[in-house]
Amino acid sequence: MKRSVLIYYFKVAIVIVGLLGICNTAFSQEQKVADSLAKIYNSGKFLSNSEKLELLRNLSFNEVTDLKLGLRYAEELIILAKKENNNEYLYRGYYQKGNKHRIAGDLNLALAAFFKSVAVAEKGSYKPGLGTALMAIADVYSVMGNTKNAELYYTKAIQILRKSDNAIALASALLNAGDQYLKNKKLNTALAYFEESKAIFKKIDYATGYAYCLGNIGMVYAEQGKDDLAMDNIGKCVQMLEKQEDYYGISDYLTYMADIYQKHNDPKTALSYAKRSLELAKKYKLKEQVSKSDLKLSELYQKEGKVKEAFQYFKDHIAYRDSVTNLKSVQQMADLRTNYEVSQKQVQVNLLKKDKEIQQLRVKRQRNLIYATATTLLLIIIVAVGLYRRNKFIQRTKAIIEEEKNRSDTLLLNILPEETAQELKQSGMVKAKKFESVTVLFTDFKGFTQYAENLSPEQLVESVDYYFSKFDSIMETYGLEKIKTIGDAYMCAGGLPFATEDHAHKVMQAAMEIAAFVEESLQNNSTQQTRFEIRIGINTGPVVAGVVGIKKFAYDIWGDTVNIASRMESCSEPGKINISENTFALVKDRFNCEYRGEIEVKNRGMMKMYFVTGAKP
C-alpha cells in the first residue's frame, strides 16, 4: 500500500489560528481540514506572504478528494516560494505536486517533481526534506515495478531520516519500504518494518499512519495464510481511514478483503468488496486503484464461470493500466504539436491580412493628395521594396527551418532507429511491429550496487560511462540496436528494425568482444579506477517493438523472449556468456558451447542453458 504520510506543523499568526479554531499542533492529511482551510483561502485575508505559503502547503497536502485542486494549490505554492526565495517551501511545493501526480497515476510527472524537490532540499541542506523526497522517489519506482531503484532509494531515505528528529518521516519510510519487501515476498522483513513503523506512529499518536500499518500488517498475514488476523487488521484499518475520508487507501485494502473472502469460498462477499473498491476509485479518479479493482473483478467473475463479465472488466483493467503507463502519449504529443503549428500559422496569416489592409488604406489616401503619375511611381517603389524584403525574409526563414529540421532529424535518429523515426515523422505515431526472430542480449555488473554506495556521483557516472561508451561502439561495429540501459544493466538486440539471417552470430560476436573488453579493463587497471566483472545473457525468439513516452521518445521491445534473455543474464556467472537453447540452435555450428544442463529459472521452471567458450576455427 504505497502512500507517503508525512505531515508538517502548521505555524501561522494568531489571527489565522483564531479563524481555524485550532492550536499549534501536528495534524494528518484530512479532507475536513482542507475544507476549513479553503474558506480562509477563498476569503483572501492573508496577513503576510509567509502565512500564505503555509496555508497553500496545508491546502495542497490535505486536499484528497479533488486532485486537480490540490495540484493547483501546489503550483501556486511553487510560484510564491520562488518569488519569496524560500527554499523550504519551494521543496514542499514540488513535493506536494509530485504527490498529487502520483496519486492520479501520472508517474513520470510525479518523478520529475520529486527529483526537483530533492535538488532544492540538498541545496538548502534540509535533511528531513531530503529523506522524505528520496522516499517518495522510491515509492514511484516501486509502483513502476523497478525493484532495484526502489530498494536503493528506500535505503538512502531511511539512513538519512534515522539521523533526523522527524519521527513521522522515518515511520513513513519504514512503512513504504516494508511494502516493497512485501511485494517481493520477503514477508518477515516486511513485517519487521511495519511493526517498527506502527510503534513510532502509536507513540506520536498519528492515527492515519497507524491505520496504514495495521492494513499492511494484515496484508502480510494474508500472504502467510493467517486470514483471521488479516481480516481483523485490515478491517480496523478501513474503519480508521473512513473517518479520515482517505479513499485511496480504502480502495486498495478492499481488494485485499476480496482476496481473503475468495479464499474462503465466499464469492458473493468477495464481489461486494471488489465492487465497492471500484466505485470509490472511479468516484475519486484514482487510476491505479481503478485498474486493480477491474482486474480483481475479472478474476472473481472468471472463477464464477461468467466469461462475459470477466472479459469486460479485464478490458477495463487494460485501458486504465495503459493510461497510467502513458502508452498512447506519442500520438497525443503529435496532436498537441500539430495544433500549436496550426495556431502559429493562423497568426502569420492574420498579420499578413492586416498588413495588406494598411497598405491599401495608405494608397487610397495618397491618391487623393498627389498626381496619378506620382502615385503610380510610389506604388511601384513600395511594391518593389516589399517584394525584395519578402524574398529576403522567405530565404532567411527557409534557412532557419532547414537548419532546425536537420537538427531535429539528427536528434531523432539518436533516439530511434531510422525506419521508426521516418514512420513517426510521416504519420505522427509509430505502430507496434512484431519480429519473428530477434536475438536479445543483457549485461549486468557483479556487485555494482555495493560499489555504488561507496562512490561519489561523479565516480559512479564515470565508471558506467567508461563501459557503456565502449559497448555502444561495439553495437555500431556489428550493426546491432541498443535498446536501453537500466542502472548498470545494458540491453541490445539483433534482427531489428530490419530482419536479418545472421543476427544471432552478430550478437554472439558482440558479446565475446564485450566480455574481452571488461576482462582486459579489470586486468590492466593501471590508474586504479573502479572496475567490475560482468554477466552476459542471450536469448532468441519473437518480440514486439514500438515507441513509448510523452516528452522523451523511447524505442523498446517486449515479449517472452526479452524476459528469458534477462533470466539468462541472472543465471550467468561473472565473465561468462550464458545462452538459451533457442540461441544455441542458431550458433552451435560457429561457436563452441558448454552444456550446463537444465537449471531452475524463476517463473519458468527448468531451462537448458549453455556457456559460450569461444568461436570455432
C-alpha positions in Angstrom: 0.0 0.0 0.0 2.1 2.9 -1.3 1.4 6.3 0.2 3.5 9.0 1.8 2.0 10.0 5.1 4.4 12.8 6.1 2.9 15.8 7.8 4.1 19.2 9.0 3.4 21.7 11.7 1.0 24.4 10.7 2.5 27.6 12.3 0.8 30.8 11.4 -0.1 34.1 13.0 -2.6 34.3 15.9 -5.3 35.8 13.6 -5.4 32.7 11.3 -5.2 30.3 14.3 -8.3 32.1 15.7 -10.1 31.7 12.4 -9.3 28.0 12.3 -10.1 27.4 15.9 -7.2 25.0 16.4 -3.9 25.1 18.4 -0.4 24.8 17.1 -0.2 21.0 16.7 0.5 18.5 14.0 -2.5 17.1 12.1 -2.8 14.4 9.4 -3.9 14.6 5.8 -7.6 15.1 6.1 -10.3 16.5 3.8 -12.2 18.2 6.6 -9.1 20.2 7.4 -8.7 21.1 3.7 -12.3 22.3 3.6 -11.8 24.5 6.6 -8.6 26.0 5.2 -10.2 26.6 1.8 -12.6 29.0 3.5 -9.7 31.1 4.7 -8.0 30.9 1.3 -11.2 32.0 -0.6 -11.7 34.9 1.8 -8.3 36.4 0.6 -7.5 37.6 4.1 -3.7 36.9 4.3 -1.6 38.9 6.8 1.7 38.1 5.0 3.2 36.0 2.2 4.8 33.7 4.8 1.3 32.9 6.2 0.0 32.3 2.7 2.9 29.9 1.9 2.0 27.8 4.9 -1.7 27.9 4.1 -1.1 26.8 0.5 1.1 24.0 1.7 -1.6 22.7 4.0 -4.3 23.1 1.4 -2.3 21.0 -1.2 -1.4 18.4 1.4 -4.9 17.9 2.9 -7.0 18.1 -0.4 -7.6 14.4 -1.1 -10.9 14.4 -2.9 -10.2 16.9 -5.7 -6.7 16.1 -7.1 -6.7 18.8 -9.7 -7.5 21.4 -7.0 -4.7 20.0 -4.8 -2.3 20.2 -7.7 -3.4 23.9 -8.4 -2.5 24.7 -4.7 0.9 23.1 -5.1 1.6 25.1 -8.3 0.7 28.3 -6.6 2.9 27.4 -3.7 5.9 26.8 -6.0 5.4 30.2 -7.7 5.1 32.1 -4.4 8.1 30.3 -2.9 10.3 31.2 -5.9 9.1 34.8 -5.6 10.0 34.9 -1.8 13.2 32.9 -2.4 12.1 30.4 0.2 13.8 27.1 -0.5 12.0 25.2 2.3 8.5 25.9 0.8 9.8 25.5 -2.7 10.8 22.0 -1.7 7.4 21.4 -0.2 5.6 22.7 -3.3 7.5 20.3 -5.6 6.9 17.5 -3.1 3.1 18.1 -3.0 3.0 18.4 -6.8 4.7 15.1 -7.1 2.4 13.5 -4.5 -0.8 14.6 -6.4 0.6 13.4 -9.7 1.5 10.0 -8.1 -2.0 9.5 -6.6 -3.5 10.4 -10.0 -1.3 7.8 -11.7 0.8 10.2 -13.7 4.1 8.6 -12.6 6.5 10.3 -15.0 5.3 13.7 -13.9 5.5 12.6 -10.3 9.1 11.5 -10.6 10.1 14.8 -12.3 8.5 16.8 -9.4 10.1 14.7 -6.7 13.6 14.9 -8.2 13.2 18.7 -8.2 12.3 18.6 -4.5 15.5 16.5 -3.9 17.6 19.2 -5.6 16.0 22.0 -3.6 16.4 20.1 -0.3 20.1 19.4 -1.0 20.7 23.0 -1.9 19.2 24.1 1.4 20.8 21.3 3.5 17.3 20.3 4.6 17.9 16.7 5.7 14.3 15.7 6.8 13.0 17.1 3.4 15.8 15.2 1.5 14.9 12.0 3.2 11.2 12.4 2.5 11.8 13.2 -1.2 14.0 10.2 -1.6 11.3 8.1 0.0 8.7 9.5 -2.5 11.0 8.6 -5.4 11.3 5.1 -4.1 7.5 4.9 -3.9 7.1 5.8 -7.5 9.8 3.3 -8.6 8.0 0.6 -6.6 4.7 1.3 -8.4 6.6 1.2 -11.7 8.0 -2.3 -10.8 11.6 -1.1 -10.7 12.7 -3.1 -7.6 16.4 -2.3 -7.7 15.8 1.5 -7.8 13.0 1.3 -5.2 15.1 -0.6 -2.6 18.1 1.7 -3.3 16.2 4.9 -2.6 14.4 3.5 0.4 17.7 2.6 2.0 19.1 6.1 1.3 15.9 7.7 2.7 15.9 5.6 5.9 19.6 6.2 6.6 19.1 10.0 6.4 15.8 10.1 8.4 17.3 8.0 11.2 19.7 10.9 11.8 16.9 13.4 11.9 14.3 14.2 14.6 11.4 13.8 12.2 9.7 10.7 13.6 6.7 10.8 11.1 9.0 10.9 8.1 11.1 7.9 9.4 7.9 5.9 10.2 6.6 6.6 6.7 9.8 5.5 5.1 9.8 2.3 7.1 6.1 1.7 6.2 6.7 2.1 2.4 10.0 0.1 2.5 8.1 -2.7 4.2 5.5 -2.6 1.4 8.3 -3.0 -1.2 9.6 -6.1 0.7 6.0 -7.4 0.9 5.7 -7.0 -2.9 8.9 -9.1 -3.3 7.5 -11.8 -0.9 10.1 -11.1 1.8 7.4 -11.4 4.4 9.5 -11.5 7.6 11.5 -8.4 6.7 8.3 -6.6 5.6 6.6 -7.4 8.9 9.6 -6.1 10.9 9.4 -2.8 9.1 5.7 -2.5 9.6 5.9 -3.2 13.3 8.7 -0.6 13.8 6.6 1.9 11.9 3.5 1.1 13.8 5.3 1.6 17.1 6.5 5.0 16.1 3.1 6.2 14.8 1.4 4.9 18.0 4.0 6.8 20.2 3.3 10.1 18.4 -0.5 9.4 18.2 -0.7 9.7 14.4 -3.9 7.9 13.5 -3.5 7.8 9.7 -0.1 6.3 9.8 -1.1 3.8 12.4 -4.1 2.8 10.2 -1.8 2.1 7.2 0.5 0.0 9.4 -2.5 -2.1 10.5 -3.6 -2.6 6.9 -0.2 -3.6 5.7 0.4 -6.0 8.6 -3.0 -7.5 7.6 -1.7 -7.9 4.1 1.4 -9.8 5.4 -0.9 -12.1 7.4 -3.0 -12.7 4.3 0.1 -13.8 2.4 1.1 -16.1 5.3 -2.4 -17.7 5.3 -3.4 -16.2 8.6 -6.7 -15.0 7.3 -8.4 -14.2 10.6 -5.6 -12.0 11.7 -5.5 -10.4 8.2 -9.3 -9.6 8.3 -9.1 -8.2 11.8 -6.2 -5.8 11.0 -7.5 -4.7 7.6 -11.0 -4.2 9.0 -9.7 -1.9 11.7 -7.6 0.0 9.1 -10.6 0.6 6.8 -12.7 1.9 9.7 -10.0 4.4 10.7 -9.4 5.5 7.1 -13.2 6.1 6.6 -13.1 8.6 9.4 -10.2 10.3 7.6 -12.0 10.2 4.2 -8.9 8.6 2.8 -10.4 6.8 -0.2 -7.1 6.0 -1.9 -6.1 3.6 0.9 -9.6 2.2 1.4 -9.9 1.2 -2.2 -6.7 -0.7 -2.1 -7.4 -2.5 1.1 -10.9 -3.5 0.0 -9.3 -5.6 -2.8 -7.3 -7.5 -0.3 -10.5 -8.2 1.7 -12.0 -9.5 -1.6 -8.9 -11.8 -1.9 -9.5 -13.2 1.6 -13.2 -13.9 1.1 -12.4 -15.5 -2.2 -10.1 -18.0 -0.5 -12.9 -18.7 2.0 -15.2 -19.7 -0.9 -17.5 -16.7 -0.3 -17.7 -15.2 -3.8 -20.7 -13.0 -3.0 -18.9 -11.1 -0.2 -15.7 -11.0 -2.3 -17.6 -9.4 -5.2 -19.2 -6.8 -2.9 -15.8 -5.7 -1.6 -14.2 -5.6 -5.1 -17.2 -3.6 -6.4 -17.0 -1.1 -3.5 -13.3 -0.7 -4.2 -14.0 0.1 -7.9 -16.8 2.5 -7.0 -14.6 4.6 -4.7 -11.7 4.5 -7.2 -13.9 5.8 -10.0 -15.6 8.4 -7.9 -12.3 10.0 -6.8 -10.5 9.4 -10.1 -7.8 7.0 -8.8 -6.5 5.4 -12.0 -4.2 2.9 -10.4 -6.9 1.7 -8.0 -9.5 1.5 -10.8 -7.1 -0.8 -12.8 -6.5 -3.1 -9.7 -10.2 -3.3 -8.9 -11.2 -4.1 -12.5 -8.6 -6.9 -12.5 -9.8 -8.3 -9.2 -13.5 -8.3 -10.5 -12.3 -10.0 -13.7 -10.7 -12.8 -11.7 -13.8 -13.2 -9.4 -16.2 -13.4 -12.4 -14.0 -15.9 -14.2 -14.0 -18.2 -11.2 -17.8 -18.0 -11.2 -17.8 -19.0 -14.9 -19.2 -15.6 -16.0 -16.9 -15.2 -19.0 -18.7 -12.1 -20.5 -18.4 -10.1 -17.3 -14.9 -11.3 -16.7 -13.8 -10.2 -20.2 -15.4 -6.8 -19.9 -13.7 -6.0 -16.5 -10.4 -7.3 -17.9 -10.7 -4.9 -20.9 -11.4 -2.0 -18.5 -8.3 -3.0 -16.4 -6.1 -2.9 -19.6 -7.5 0.5 -20.6 -6.8 2.1 -17.2 -3.4 0.4 -16.8 -2.3 1.8 -20.2 -3.5 5.3 -19.2 -1.2 5.1 -16.2 1.9 4.0 -18.1 1.2 6.5 -20.9 1.5 4.1 -23.9 -0.6 6.4 -26.1 1.3 9.6 -25.3 3.2 9.6 -28.6 0.0 10.2 -30.6 -1.2 12.8 -28.0 2.1 14.7 -28.3 1.9 14.7 -32.1 -1.6 16.1 -31.9 -0.6 18.9 -29.5 2.4 19.8 -31.7 0.1 19.9 -34.8 -2.4 22.2 -33.0 0.4 24.5 -32.0 1.8 24.8 -35.5 -1.7 25.4 -36.9 -2.3 28.2 -34.4 1.1 29.8 -35.2 0.4 29.7 -38.9 -3.0 31.3 -38.3 -1.3 34.2 -36.5 1.0 34.7 -39.5 -2.0 34.8 -41.9 -3.8 37.3 -39.7 -0.7 39.6 -39.6 -0.3 39.4 -43.4 -4.0 40.3 -43.9 -3.6 43.3 -41.5 -0.5 44.5 -43.3 -2.3 44.3 -46.6 -5.3 46.4 -45.3 -2.9 49.1 -44.0 -1.1 49.3 -47.4 -4.5 49.6 -49.2 -5.6 52.4 -46.9 -2.3 54.3 -47.4 -2.5 54.1 -51.2 -6.1 55.4 -51.1 -5.2 58.5 -49.1 -2.1 59.3 -51.3 -4.3 59.0 -54.4 -6.3 62.0 -53.1 -3.2 64.1 -52.5 -0.8 63.7 -55.4 -1.0 63.3 -59.1 -1.7 60.0 -60.7 1.8 59.6 -62.1 3.5 60.3 -58.8 1.1 57.8 -57.1 1.9 55.2 -59.7 5.6 55.6 -59.3 5.3 55.5 -55.5 3.3 52.3 -55.6 5.9 50.7 -57.9 8.6 51.6 -55.4 6.6 50.3 -52.5 5.8 47.0 -54.3 9.4 46.5 -55.3 10.7 47.1 -51.8 8.1 44.9 -50.4 8.8 42.1 -52.8 12.5 42.4 -52.2 12.1 42.3 -48.4 9.6 39.5 -48.6 12.0 37.5 -50.8 14.8 38.0 -48.3 12.6 37.1 -45.4 11.5 33.9 -47.1 15.1 32.9 -47.8 16.1 33.5 -44.2 13.1 31.7 -42.9 13.7 28.7 -45.2 17.4 28.6 -44.0 16.3 28.6 -40.3 13.6 26.0 -40.9 16.0 23.7 -42.8 18.7 24.1 -40.1 16.1 23.2 -37.3 14.8 20.3 -39.4 18.3 18.9 -39.8 18.9 19.3 -36.1 15.6 17.6 -35.2 16.3 14.7 -37.6 19.7 14.2 -36.1 18.3 14.2 -32.5 15.5 11.8 -33.5 17.9 9.3 -35.1 20.0 9.3 -31.9 16.9 8.2 -30.1 15.0 5.9 -32.6 16.0 3.6 -35.4 15.9 5.3 -38.8 12.9 3.3 -40.1 10.9 4.1 -36.9 11.9 7.8 -37.0 10.7 8.1 -40.6 7.3 6.5 -39.6 7.0 8.9 -36.7 7.6 11.9 -38.9 5.2 10.8 -41.6 2.2 9.6 -39.6 2.8 11.3 -36.2 2.8 7.9 -34.5 4.5 4.5 -34.6 2.7 1.2 -34.9 4.0 -1.7 -32.8 5.7 -4.3 -35.1 6.3 -8.0 -34.5 9.6 -9.6 -35.4 9.6 -13.4 -35.6 13.3 -13.9 -34.8 15.4 -11.5 -32.7 18.4 -12.1 -30.5 18.3 -10.1 -27.2 21.4 -9.5 -25.0 21.5 -8.4 -21.4 24.6 -7.4 -19.4 24.9 -6.7 -15.7 27.9 -5.8 -13.5 28.7 -8.0 -10.5 28.5 -6.2 -7.1 27.6 -2.9 -8.7 25.2 -1.8 -6.0 27.7 -2.4 -3.2 30.4 -0.4 -5.1 27.9 2.4 -5.9 27.2 3.0 -2.3 30.8 3.9 -1.7 31.4 6.0 -4.8 30.7 9.7 -5.4 28.1 10.5 -8.1 31.0 11.7 -10.4 32.9 8.5 -10.0 29.8 6.4 -10.5 28.9 8.1 -13.7 32.5 8.0 -15.0 32.7 4.2 -14.3 29.4 3.4 -16.0 30.2 5.7 -19.0 33.6 4.1 -19.4 31.9 0.7 -20.1 28.7 1.8 -21.9 30.6 4.0 -24.4 32.7 1.0 -25.5 29.5 -1.1 -25.6 27.9 1.5 -27.9 30.9 1.4 -30.2 30.7 -2.4 -30.4 26.9 -2.2 -31.3 27.9 0.0 -34.2 30.6 -2.4 -35.4 28.1 -5.3 -35.7 25.0 -3.3 -36.8 23.1 -4.1 -33.6 20.3 -1.9 -32.0 20.9 -0.6 -28.5 17.5 -0.7 -26.7 18.2 1.0 -23.3 20.2 1.0 -20.1 18.7 0.5 -16.6 21.1 1.4 -13.9 24.2 -0.8 -14.5 22.3 -3.1 -16.9 22.7 -2.8 -20.7 20.2 -4.2 -23.3 20.6 -4.6 -27.0 19.1 -6.7 -29.8 20.0 -8.0 -33.3 17.5 -8.6 -36.1 15.6 -5.4 -35.9 14.4 -2.9 -37.0 15.3 -4.8 -40.2 15.1 -8.6 -40.2 18.5 -10.4 -40.8 19.5 -14.0 -41.1 22.8 -13.8 -39.1 21.5 -11.7 -36.1 22.4 -14.5 -33.6 26.0 -14.7 -34.8 26.5 -10.9 -34.7 25.1 -10.7 -31.2 27.4 -13.6 -30.1 30.4 -11.8 -31.6 29.5 -8.6 -29.8 29.0 -10.5 -26.5 32.5 -12.0 -26.8 34.0 -8.6 -27.6 32.2 -7.1 -24.6 33.4 -9.8 -22.3 37.0 -9.5 -23.6 36.9 -5.7 -23.1 35.6 -6.0 -19.5 38.3 -8.6 -18.6 41.1 -6.5 -20.1 39.9 -3.4 -18.2 39.9 -5.4 -15.0 43.4 -6.9 -15.5 45.1 -3.7 -16.9 43.8 -1.2 -14.4 46.9 0.9 -14.0 45.1 4.0 -12.8 43.2 2.1 -10.1 39.8 3.1 -11.4 36.7 1.2 -10.3 36.3 -1.8 -12.5 33.8 -4.6 -12.5 33.2 -8.2 -13.6 30.2 -8.7 -16.0 27.5 -11.3 -16.6 26.0 -11.7 -20.0 22.8 -13.5 -21.0 21.4 -14.1 -24.5 18.1 -15.5 -25.9 16.5 -15.7 -29.4 12.8 -15.6 -30.3 9.9 -13.3 -31.3 9.4 -9.8 -29.9 7.1 -6.8 -30.4 8.9 -3.5 -30.9 7.5 0.1 -30.7 7.8 3.6 -29.3 6.6 4.8 -25.9 6.9 8.1 -24.0 5.4 11.6 -23.5 8.3 14.0 -23.8 11.2 11.7 -24.4 10.6 9.0 -27.1 11.9 5.6 -26.3 12.2 2.6 -28.7 11.6 -0.6 -26.7 10.8 -4.3 -27.2 8.5 -6.6 -25.3 7.8 -10.3 -25.1 8.7 -13.6 -23.5 12.0 -13.6 -25.5 13.1 -10.4 -23.6 12.1 -11.9 -20.2 14.1 -15.1 -20.9 17.1 -13.2 -22.0 17.1 -11.3 -18.7 16.8 -14.7 -16.9 19.8 -15.9 -18.9 21.8 -13.0 -17.6 20.7 -13.6 -14.0 21.7 -17.3 -14.2 25.1 -16.5 -15.8 28.4 -16.2 -14.0 30.9 -13.4 -13.9 32.9 -13.3 -17.1 30.6 -15.9 -18.8 28.2 -15.7 -21.7 25.1 -17.7 -20.9 22.7 -18.6 -23.8 19.4 -20.3 -24.1 18.5 -23.4 -26.1 17.0 -21.3 -28.9 20.2 -19.3 -29.4 22.3 -22.4 -29.1 20.5 -24.0 -32.1 21.4 -21.0 -34.3 25.1 -20.6 -33.3 26.3 -24.1 -32.4 28.0 -24.5 -35.9 30.2 -21.5 -35.4 30.8 -21.3 -31.7 32.0 -23.7 -29.0 29.4 -24.1 -26.3 29.5 -25.9 -23.0 26.2 -27.6 -21.9 25.3 -26.6 -18.3 22.2 -28.9 -18.0 18.7 -27.8 -17.0 18.6 -25.0 -14.5 15.7 -23.7 -12.4 14.5 -20.3 -13.7 12.2 -18.0 -11.7 8.6 -18.3 -13.1 9.9 -20.5 -15.9 10.8 -23.9 -14.4 13.7 -25.9 -15.7 15.5 -24.5 -18.8 18.5 -25.7 -20.8 21.5 -23.4 -20.7 24.9 -23.2 -22.4 28.1 -21.3 -21.7 29.8 -20.0 -24.9 33.6 -20.8 -24.7 34.8 -19.3 -28.0 34.5 -19.2 -31.7 35.2 -22.3 -33.8 38.1 -22.1 -36.3 
